[in-house]
Amino acid sequence: QVKLVESGGGSVQAGGSLKLSCVSSENIPSNYYMGWFRQAPGKEREGIAYIYNNAELTYYDDSVKGRFTISLDNAKRTIYLHMNSLKVEDTAMYYCAAGASNRCLSVNGGGCDYWGQGTQVTVSS
């Protein structure tokens, strides 16, 4: 069973930056779909960034487009999320997920096969 572990979360001031990492216990197949999701208290889980087709294609939710960047390092079996110009509204638990089906690329990631346990991001001011 593939295990995903997120790290890199923390507390920052608005306008600051963080880099989240998601390490897989196994090599990530080149045809897999991967994404970052987040969930804030009182809100539903939402997909914010995806990478697929051998990491050649990416998609970002409008709420983070231009500020966040998703990338993949196959050698390190790691998915990254570079977060810049952070806003208070970005405060949430961030999860990474992956799956063999494009159904992983959904609003809530219901079609993903593997999930991490999350890392908390808190933005103040």
C-alpha positions in Angstrom: 0.0 0.0 0.0 1.3 3.4 -1.0 1.7 5.9 1.9 1.9 9.6 1.5 3.3 11.9 4.2 3.0 15.7 4.1 5.4 18.1 5.8 6.4 21.8 5.7 3.3 23.4 7.2 3.5 26.1 9.8 2.5 29.6 10.9 3.4 32.5 8.7 2.3 36.1 8.2 0.2 37.2 5.3 2.4 37.8 2.2 4.9 35.1 3.3 5.8 31.8 1.7 5.9 28.1 2.6 6.9 25.0 0.7 5.0 21.8 1.4 6.3 18.4 0.6 4.6 15.1 0.1 6.8 12.0 0.1 5.6 8.7 -1.3 6.7 5.4 0.2 6.9 4.0 -3.4 7.9 5.3 -6.8 5.1 7.3 -8.3 3.9 5.9 -11.7 4.4 8.3 -14.5 0.8 8.1 -15.5 -0.6 8.9 -12.1 -2.7 11.9 -11.3 -1.6 13.9 -8.2 -3.0 16.9 -6.4 -3.0 19.1 -3.3 -6.3 19.6 -1.4 -7.1 21.7 1.6 -9.9 21.9 4.2 -10.6 24.7 6.5 -12.8 24.5 9.6 -16.5 24.6 8.6 -15.7 24.2 4.9 -15.6 21.2 2.5 -12.4 19.8 1.2 -11.3 21.5 -2.1 -8.8 20.7 -4.7 -6.3 23.6 -5.4 -3.5 22.2 -7.6 -3.1 19.1 -9.8 -0.2 17.6 -11.8 -0.5 14.8 -14.3 0.4 13.4 -17.8 4.0 12.7 -16.7 4.0 16.1 -14.8 3.7 18.0 -18.1 0.2 19.3 -17.2 -0.9 21.3 -14.2 -4.1 22.9 -13.1 -4.8 25.4 -10.4 -8.0 26.6 -8.7 -8.6 30.3 -9.3 -8.1 30.9 -5.6 -4.4 30.0 -5.8 -3.5 30.5 -9.4 -0.5 32.7 -9.8 0.5 32.2 -6.2 1.0 28.5 -5.8 3.1 26.1 -7.9 2.9 22.3 -7.9 5.8 20.2 -9.0 7.1 16.6 -8.9 10.6 15.2 -8.2 10.4 11.6 -9.2 13.9 10.8 -7.9 12.8 11.9 -4.4 9.3 10.5 -4.8 8.1 13.9 -3.7 5.3 16.2 -4.7 5.8 19.9 -3.8 3.6 22.8 -3.3 5.3 26.2 -3.4 3.0 28.7 -1.7 3.8 32.4 -2.2 1.9 35.6 -1.3 -0.1 33.7 1.4 -3.4 35.1 2.5 -5.3 34.5 5.7 -7.9 32.7 3.6 -5.3 30.1 2.8 -5.4 28.8 6.4 -6.3 25.1 6.3 -5.2 21.6 6.6 -3.4 20.7 3.4 -3.4 17.1 2.0 -1.7 15.5 -1.0 -3.4 12.7 -2.9 -2.7 10.5 -5.9 -4.5 8.0 -8.1 -4.4 6.0 -11.3 -7.7 7.5 -12.6 -8.4 11.0 -13.8 -11.3 10.9 -11.3 -8.6 12.0 -8.8 -8.8 15.4 -10.5 -12.1 16.3 -8.9 -13.5 19.0 -6.6 -12.9 16.9 -3.5 -10.5 14.2 -4.8 -13.1 11.4 -4.3 -11.4 9.4 -7.0 -7.9 9.4 -5.6 -6.5 6.1 -4.3 -4.0 7.4 -1.8 -4.0 10.2 0.8 -1.6 11.8 3.2 -2.6 12.7 6.8 -2.2 16.4 6.2 -0.1 19.3 7.3 -1.5 22.5 8.9 -0.9 25.9 7.4 -1.9 29.0 9.4 -1.6 32.5 7.9 -2.0 35.5 10.2 -2.7 39.2 9.7 
